[in-house]
């Protein structure tokens, strides 16, 4: 018994020295592991780079009764309340007449588009061609052709379909839009360009304007004319003309009505008049040196003053003389006046603040912009891209390794604690046995 008691303190001393050394090493490794974990986590969180998803593009072909116009639009891919903040970046007028004029030779339609489409390709980054949607909307000219010869209308659309399917863009179809749709999209365009949906705050963020009322829109097209305005009350209005649209998180109730065969081309056929789309009001008023808003009386008196001039005086009166258009201004003005008074029932007392405009800034006032705005509600937004300083796979590998090392060190500390407690318990037992003897 004496021999055993004299050897045990030596073994315990050696064990304690070894345990102390290994514990110090484990502690150093644990602290280093924790330091590495904290460091790489902070780097991964605070040094990451947020990349905005960039721009999205869309192409709309406004296939009117007298001409086709190609518009290129762009908007930030993240959008605002599900609707894109769209801007017009390019416009190209297709040579020749509207697509309805190709009823007898639909195979020739693609040739007219080729020049503009080559220019459009240069306006959009090549790597985005495949993800850029392109739409063709045909208006009253094709609506009339479909009523007169549905087979010819379908052949024209099929020819267009075949052409655009061979293009690098994401073609979403050629369709004939209704008069109601044309009116709604025109209303959206006019109010969007006037800032009635969005405005920049002091913090340069897009917000909904407070207290801003929307504006009604009159669209004088080639074969039809539309009127659209926000309808607070449905009393006295045909419910079939009431539509709802959702833009930037707000819903609008609109009254819109299309007057078929009261547009430029149809009026020309019946009355030898020549008017211009949304711009039909604008160009006629511009010929009378009228701009901004003006009274119905001013428009009427300017019209009679212009129409009383001799033909030889017109080159001096018009800012840009073109014989074809000059011949039309007098009748166009009378037609517009009677359309407003007898068609829309405006009087001197009820004459609203009407602005005859063809564009605002760099954007044309055409239904196509409103069409693109509405379609952005259906195009998924893209989230900002995050570029991390350490690749996710490498980060997770390093994180897992040092977390495992830290866990092993903690496990070893627990083992030492348990072993030390057992040693103390054994020593206490032996000491108690010796004291008992």
C-alpha positions as CSV (number, residue, x, y, z in Angstrom):
1,X,0.0,0.0,0.0
2,X,2.9,2.4,0.8
3,X,4.4,1.8,-2.6
4,X,1.2,2.6,-4.5
5,X,0.7,5.8,-2.6
6,X,4.2,7.1,-3.3
7,X,3.9,6.4,-7.2
8,X,0.4,8.0,-7.7
9,X,1.4,11.6,-7.1
10,X,4.0,11.3,-9.8
11,X,1.5,9.9,-12.3
12,X,-1.0,12.7,-11.4
13,X,1.6,15.4,-11.8
14,X,2.6,14.1,-15.3
15,X,-1.1,13.8,-16.3
16,X,-1.8,17.4,-15.1
17,X,1.2,18.7,-17.0
18,X,0.1,16.9,-20.2
19,X,-3.5,18.0,-19.8
20,X,-2.5,21.6,-19.2
21,X,-0.4,21.7,-22.4
22,X,-3.1,20.1,-24.6
23,X,-5.7,22.4,-23.0
24,X,-3.6,25.5,-23.9
25,X,-3.2,24.2,-27.5
26,X,-6.9,23.4,-27.8
27,X,-7.8,26.9,-26.4
28,X,-5.5,28.6,-29.0
29,X,-7.0,26.6,-31.8
30,X,-10.5,27.3,-30.6
31,X,-9.9,31.0,-30.4
32,X,-8.3,31.0,-33.9
33,X,-11.2,29.1,-35.3
34,X,-13.7,31.5,-33.7
35,X,-11.7,34.5,-35.1
36,X,-11.6,33.0,-38.6
37,X,-15.4,32.3,-38.4
38,X,-16.2,35.9,-37.4
39,X,-13.7,37.4,-39.9
40,X,-15.0,35.5,-43.0
41,X,-18.6,36.1,-41.9
42,X,-18.1,39.9,-41.6
43,X,-16.3,40.0,-44.9
44,X,-19.0,38.0,-46.6
45,X,-21.7,40.3,-45.2
46,X,-20.1,43.8,-45.4
47,X,-18.0,43.4,-48.4
48,X,-20.7,42.0,-50.7
49,X,-21.6,44.1,-53.8
50,X,-25.2,44.7,-54.7
51,X,-25.7,44.7,-58.5
52,X,-28.9,46.2,-59.8
53,X,-30.5,43.8,-62.3
54,X,-30.1,46.4,-65.1
55,X,-32.7,47.3,-67.8
56,X,-35.4,45.3,-69.5
57,X,-36.5,46.1,-73.0
58,X,-39.7,45.8,-74.9
59,X,-40.8,46.5,-78.5
60,X,-44.3,47.5,-79.6
61,X,-45.4,47.9,-83.1
62,X,-48.3,50.3,-83.4
63,X,-50.0,49.0,-86.6
64,X,-52.4,51.9,-87.4
65,X,-54.6,52.3,-90.3
66,X,-52.3,54.7,-92.1
67,X,-48.8,53.6,-90.9
68,X,-46.9,51.3,-88.6
69,X,-44.6,52.8,-86.0
70,X,-42.0,50.8,-84.1
71,X,-41.3,51.8,-80.5
72,X,-38.5,50.6,-78.2
73,X,-39.1,50.9,-74.5
74,X,-36.9,50.2,-71.5
75,X,-37.4,50.1,-67.7
76,X,-35.5,49.0,-64.6
77,X,-35.9,45.3,-64.1
78,X,-36.9,45.5,-60.5
79,X,-40.0,47.6,-61.2
80,X,-42.2,49.7,-58.8
81,X,-45.2,48.0,-57.2
82,X,-45.3,45.5,-60.0
83,X,-45.3,48.0,-62.9
84,X,-42.3,49.2,-64.8
85,X,-41.1,52.8,-64.9
86,X,-41.0,52.8,-68.7
87,X,-39.3,55.2,-71.1
88,X,-39.2,55.4,-74.8
89,X,-35.7,55.0,-76.2
90,X,-36.3,54.7,-80.0
91,X,-38.9,55.3,-82.6
92,X,-39.0,54.2,-86.2
93,X,-41.7,54.8,-88.8
94,X,-42.2,51.8,-91.2
95,X,-42.2,52.9,-94.8
96,X,-45.5,52.6,-96.7
97,X,-49.1,52.4,-95.6
98,X,-50.7,50.5,-92.7
99,X,-50.7,46.7,-92.7
100,X,-54.4,46.6,-93.7
101,X,-53.4,47.9,-97.1
102,X,-51.6,44.6,-97.8
103,X,-54.8,42.6,-97.9
104,X,-54.2,41.6,-101.5
105,X,-50.5,40.8,-101.1
106,X,-49.9,39.8,-97.4
107,X,-46.5,38.3,-98.3
108,X,-45.1,41.8,-98.9
109,X,-45.7,43.0,-95.3
110,X,-42.3,41.7,-93.9
111,X,-40.4,43.7,-96.5
112,X,-41.8,46.9,-95.0
113,X,-40.6,46.0,-91.5
114,X,-37.0,45.1,-92.4
115,X,-35.4,48.5,-92.3
116,X,-36.8,49.5,-88.9
117,X,-36.1,46.1,-87.4
118,X,-32.4,46.3,-88.4
119,X,-32.2,49.6,-86.6
120,X,-34.0,48.2,-83.6
121,X,-31.4,45.4,-83.3
122,X,-28.8,48.0,-82.8
123,X,-30.7,49.8,-80.0
124,X,-30.9,46.7,-77.7
125,X,-27.8,44.9,-76.4
126,X,-27.3,41.7,-78.4
127,X,-27.2,39.5,-75.3
128,X,-30.7,40.7,-74.4
129,X,-32.4,40.1,-77.8
130,X,-33.7,36.7,-76.8
131,X,-35.3,38.0,-73.6
132,X,-36.8,41.1,-75.2
133,X,-40.5,40.7,-75.8
134,X,-42.0,42.2,-79.0
135,X,-45.7,42.8,-79.6
136,X,-47.7,44.0,-82.6
137,X,-51.0,45.6,-82.0
138,X,-53.2,46.5,-85.0
139,X,-56.0,49.1,-84.6
140,X,-59.0,50.3,-86.5
141,X,-57.7,49.7,-90.0
142,X,-57.3,46.0,-89.3
143,X,-60.6,45.9,-87.3
144,X,-62.4,47.2,-90.5
145,X,-60.5,44.7,-92.7
146,X,-61.5,41.9,-90.4
147,X,-65.2,42.9,-90.7
148,X,-64.9,43.2,-94.5
149,X,-62.6,40.2,-95.3
150,X,-61.7,38.1,-92.3
151,X,-59.6,35.7,-94.4
152,X,-57.4,38.5,-95.7
153,X,-57.0,39.9,-92.2
154,X,-55.8,36.5,-90.9
155,X,-53.4,36.1,-93.8
156,X,-51.8,39.5,-93.1
157,X,-51.4,38.6,-89.4
158,X,-50.0,35.1,-90.4
159,X,-47.4,36.7,-92.6
160,X,-46.4,39.0,-89.8
161,X,-46.2,36.1,-87.4
162,X,-43.9,34.1,-89.7
163,X,-41.6,37.1,-90.1
164,X,-41.2,37.9,-86.5
165,X,-40.7,34.3,-85.5
166,X,-37.5,34.4,-87.5
167,X,-36.3,37.4,-85.6
168,X,-34.0,37.1,-82.5
169,X,-36.6,38.7,-80.2
170,X,-39.3,37.0,-78.1
171,X,-42.3,37.5,-80.3
172,X,-45.5,37.5,-78.3
173,X,-47.9,37.6,-81.3
174,X,-49.7,40.0,-83.7
175,X,-53.2,40.8,-82.6
176,X,-56.0,43.2,-83.4
177,X,-56.7,45.3,-80.3
178,X,-60.2,46.5,-79.6
179,X,-61.3,50.1,-79.6
180,X,-61.7,50.0,-75.9
181,X,-58.2,48.7,-75.4
182,X,-56.8,51.4,-77.6
183,X,-58.7,54.1,-75.6
184,X,-57.4,52.7,-72.3
185,X,-53.8,52.4,-73.4
186,X,-54.0,56.0,-74.7
187,X,-55.4,57.2,-71.4
188,X,-52.6,55.4,-69.5
189,X,-49.9,57.0,-71.8
190,X,-51.3,60.5,-71.4
191,X,-51.5,60.3,-67.7
192,X,-48.2,58.6,-67.3
193,X,-46.3,61.2,-69.3
194,X,-48.1,64.0,-67.3
195,X,-46.8,62.5,-64.0
196,X,-50.2,61.5,-62.7
197,X,-49.1,58.0,-61.6
198,X,-45.6,58.5,-60.3
199,X,-43.3,61.3,-59.2
200,X,-39.8,61.5,-57.6
201,X,-39.7,62.3,-53.9
202,X,-37.1,64.4,-52.2
203,X,-35.2,61.2,-51.6
204,X,-35.2,60.4,-55.3
205,X,-37.7,57.6,-54.8
206,X,-40.8,56.9,-56.9
207,X,-44.0,57.7,-55.0
208,X,-47.7,58.1,-55.8
209,X,-48.5,61.9,-56.2
210,X,-50.8,63.2,-53.5
211,X,-54.0,65.0,-54.6
212,X,-53.2,64.7,-58.4
213,X,-56.2,64.1,-60.6
214,X,-56.0,62.1,-63.7
215,X,-56.7,63.6,-67.2
216,X,-59.1,62.4,-69.8
217,X,-57.8,61.4,-73.2
218,X,-59.1,61.9,-76.8
219,X,-57.5,59.8,-79.4
220,X,-58.2,60.6,-83.0
221,X,-56.9,57.7,-85.1
222,X,-57.0,56.8,-88.7
223,X,-60.3,54.8,-88.7
224,X,-61.7,55.5,-85.2
225,X,-61.6,58.0,-82.4
226,X,-61.6,57.2,-78.6
227,X,-62.5,59.0,-75.5
228,X,-61.4,57.8,-72.1
229,X,-61.5,59.2,-68.6
230,X,-61.6,58.1,-64.9
231,X,-65.2,57.4,-63.9
232,X,-65.9,58.2,-60.3
233,X,-69.6,57.6,-60.8
234,X,-71.2,55.1,-63.1
235,X,-74.5,56.9,-63.2
236,X,-75.6,57.5,-66.8
237,X,-72.7,55.5,-68.3
238,X,-73.0,52.3,-70.2
239,X,-71.5,49.6,-68.0
240,X,-70.0,47.9,-71.0
241,X,-67.7,50.9,-71.4
242,X,-66.5,50.7,-67.8
243,X,-63.0,49.1,-67.4
244,X,-60.6,48.7,-64.5
245,X,-56.8,48.9,-64.8
246,X,-54.1,48.4,-62.1
247,X,-51.0,50.5,-62.2
248,X,-48.2,50.9,-59.5
249,X,-50.4,49.3,-56.9
250,X,-53.5,51.5,-57.5
251,X,-56.7,50.6,-59.3
252,X,-58.5,52.9,-61.7
253,X,-62.0,52.7,-63.0
254,X,-62.3,54.1,-66.5
255,X,-65.0,55.0,-69.0
256,X,-63.8,54.4,-72.5
257,X,-65.7,54.4,-75.8
258,X,-64.5,54.0,-79.3
259,X,-66.3,55.6,-82.3
260,X,-65.6,53.3,-85.2
261,X,-65.3,54.9,-88.7
262,X,-64.9,58.4,-87.2
263,X,-61.1,58.5,-87.6
264,X,-58.9,60.1,-90.2
265,X,-59.0,57.6,-93.0
266,X,-62.7,57.0,-92.9
267,X,-63.4,60.7,-92.7
268,X,-61.1,61.2,-95.7
269,X,-63.1,58.6,-97.7
270,X,-66.3,60.3,-96.9
271,X,-65.4,63.9,-96.7
272,X,-61.9,64.1,-98.3
273,X,-60.3,65.1,-95.0
274,X,-56.9,64.1,-93.7
275,X,-56.3,64.0,-89.9
276,X,-53.5,62.6,-87.7
277,X,-53.8,60.1,-84.7
278,X,-53.4,61.6,-81.2
279,X,-51.3,64.1,-83.2
280,X,-54.4,64.8,-85.4
281,X,-55.5,67.4,-82.9
282,X,-52.0,68.6,-82.4
283,X,-51.1,69.2,-86.0
284,X,-54.3,71.0,-86.8
285,X,-54.0,73.3,-83.8
286,X,-50.3,73.9,-84.5
287,X,-51.2,75.1,-88.0
288,X,-53.3,77.8,-86.4
289,X,-50.5,78.7,-84.0
290,X,-52.4,77.4,-81.0
291,X,-50.5,75.6,-78.3
292,X,-51.1,74.5,-74.7
293,X,-54.7,74.9,-73.6
294,X,-57.1,77.4,-75.2
295,X,-60.8,78.1,-75.3
296,X,-63.3,76.5,-77.7
297,X,-64.1,80.0,-79.0
298,X,-60.4,80.7,-79.7
299,X,-60.2,77.4,-81.7
300,X,-63.3,78.3,-83.6
301,X,-62.3,81.8,-84.5
302,X,-58.8,80.7,-85.5
303,X,-60.3,78.1,-87.7
304,X,-62.5,80.6,-89.5
305,X,-59.6,83.0,-89.8
306,X,-57.4,80.3,-91.4
307,X,-60.1,79.1,-93.7
308,X,-60.9,82.6,-95.0
309,X,-57.3,83.0,-96.4
310,X,-56.4,82.6,-100.1
311,X,-54.3,79.6,-101.1
312,X,-51.4,81.8,-102.0
313,X,-51.3,83.1,-98.4
314,X,-50.9,79.7,-96.8
315,X,-47.1,79.3,-97.3
316,X,-46.8,82.5,-95.2
317,X,-49.1,81.4,-92.5
318,X,-47.9,77.8,-92.0
319,X,-44.6,77.2,-90.2
320,X,-43.9,74.3,-92.6
321,X,-45.8,74.3,-95.9
322,X,-46.7,70.9,-97.3
323,X,-49.4,71.0,-100.0
324,X,-51.0,67.7,-99.1
325,X,-51.4,68.6,-95.4
326,X,-52.2,72.3,-96.2
327,X,-55.2,71.2,-98.3
328,X,-56.6,69.2,-95.3
329,X,-56.3,71.7,-92.4
330,X,-59.5,73.7,-93.1
331,X,-61.7,70.7,-93.3
332,X,-59.8,68.9,-90.5
333,X,-60.4,71.9,-88.2
334,X,-64.2,71.8,-88.9
335,X,-64.3,68.1,-88.4
336,X,-62.4,68.4,-85.1
337,X,-64.7,71.2,-83.9
338,X,-67.9,69.3,-84.7
339,X,-66.5,66.1,-83.3
340,X,-65.8,67.9,-80.0
341,X,-69.1,69.8,-79.9
342,X,-71.5,67.3,-81.4
343,X,-69.7,64.1,-80.6
344,X,-68.2,64.8,-77.2
345,X,-70.9,67.5,-76.3
346,X,-68.3,70.1,-75.2
347,X,-69.6,73.7,-74.9
348,X,-68.0,77.0,-73.9
349,X,-69.1,76.3,-70.3
350,X,-68.0,72.7,-70.2
351,X,-64.8,73.0,-72.2
352,X,-62.1,71.3,-70.2
353,X,-58.4,72.0,-70.0
354,X,-57.4,70.2,-73.2
355,X,-53.8,70.0,-74.3
356,X,-53.2,69.1,-77.9
357,X,-49.9,67.3,-77.8
358,X,-48.1,64.6,-79.9
359,X,-45.3,63.9,-77.5
360,X,-44.0,64.8,-74.0
361,X,-40.3,64.9,-73.7
362,X,-38.8,62.2,-75.8
363,X,-42.0,60.0,-75.6
364,X,-44.7,60.0,-78.2
365,X,-48.3,60.1,-77.0
366,X,-49.5,56.9,-78.5
367,X,-51.4,53.9,-77.1
368,X,-48.3,51.8,-77.4
369,X,-46.6,53.2,-74.3
370,X,-49.7,52.5,-72.2
371,X,-49.8,49.0,-73.7
372,X,-46.1,48.5,-72.7
373,X,-46.8,49.8,-69.2
374,X,-49.7,47.3,-68.8
375,X,-47.7,44.4,-70.1
376,X,-44.9,45.1,-67.5
377,X,-47.4,43.9,-64.9
378,X,-47.2,40.5,-66.5
379,X,-43.4,40.4,-66.9
380,X,-41.7,39.1,-63.7
381,X,-39.4,41.6,-61.9
382,X,-35.8,40.7,-61.3
383,X,-34.2,41.0,-57.9
384,X,-30.9,42.8,-57.4
385,X,-27.9,40.5,-57.9
386,X,-25.5,40.2,-55.0
387,X,-21.8,39.5,-55.7
388,X,-20.1,38.0,-52.7
389,X,-16.3,38.4,-52.0
390,X,-16.0,34.6,-51.4
391,X,-17.9,32.2,-53.6
392,X,-20.7,30.5,-51.7
393,X,-19.2,27.0,-52.1
394,X,-15.8,28.1,-50.8
395,X,-17.4,30.1,-48.0
396,X,-19.5,27.2,-46.8
397,X,-16.4,24.9,-47.0
398,X,-14.3,27.2,-44.9
399,X,-17.2,27.9,-42.5
400,X,-17.8,24.2,-42.1
401,X,-14.1,23.3,-41.5
402,X,-13.5,25.9,-38.8
403,X,-16.8,25.3,-37.2
404,X,-15.9,21.6,-37.0
405,X,-12.5,22.5,-35.5
406,X,-14.1,24.7,-32.9
407,X,-16.6,22.0,-32.1
408,X,-13.8,19.5,-31.6
409,X,-11.9,21.8,-29.3
410,X,-15.0,22.4,-27.2
411,X,-15.6,18.6,-27.1
412,X,-12.0,18.1,-25.9
413,X,-12.5,20.7,-23.2
414,X,-15.6,18.9,-22.0
415,X,-13.6,15.6,-22.0
416,X,-10.8,17.2,-19.9
417,X,-13.3,18.6,-17.5
418,X,-15.0,15.2,-17.1
419,X,-11.6,13.4,-16.8
420,X,-10.4,16.0,-14.2
421,X,-13.5,15.6,-12.2
422,X,-13.2,11.8,-12.2
423,X,-9.5,12.1,-11.1
424,X,-10.5,14.3,-8.2
425,X,-13.2,11.9,-7.2
426,X,-10.8,9.0,-7.3
427,X,-8.2,10.9,-5.3
428,X,-10.8,11.8,-2.7
429,X,-11.8,8.1,-2.4
430,X,-8.2,7.0,-2.0
431,X,-7.5,9.7,0.6
432,X,-10.6,8.6,2.5
433,X,-9.5,5.0,2.4
434,X,-6.0,5.8,3.8
435,X,-7.5,7.9,6.5
436,X,-9.8,5.0,7.5
437,X,-6.8,2.6,7.8
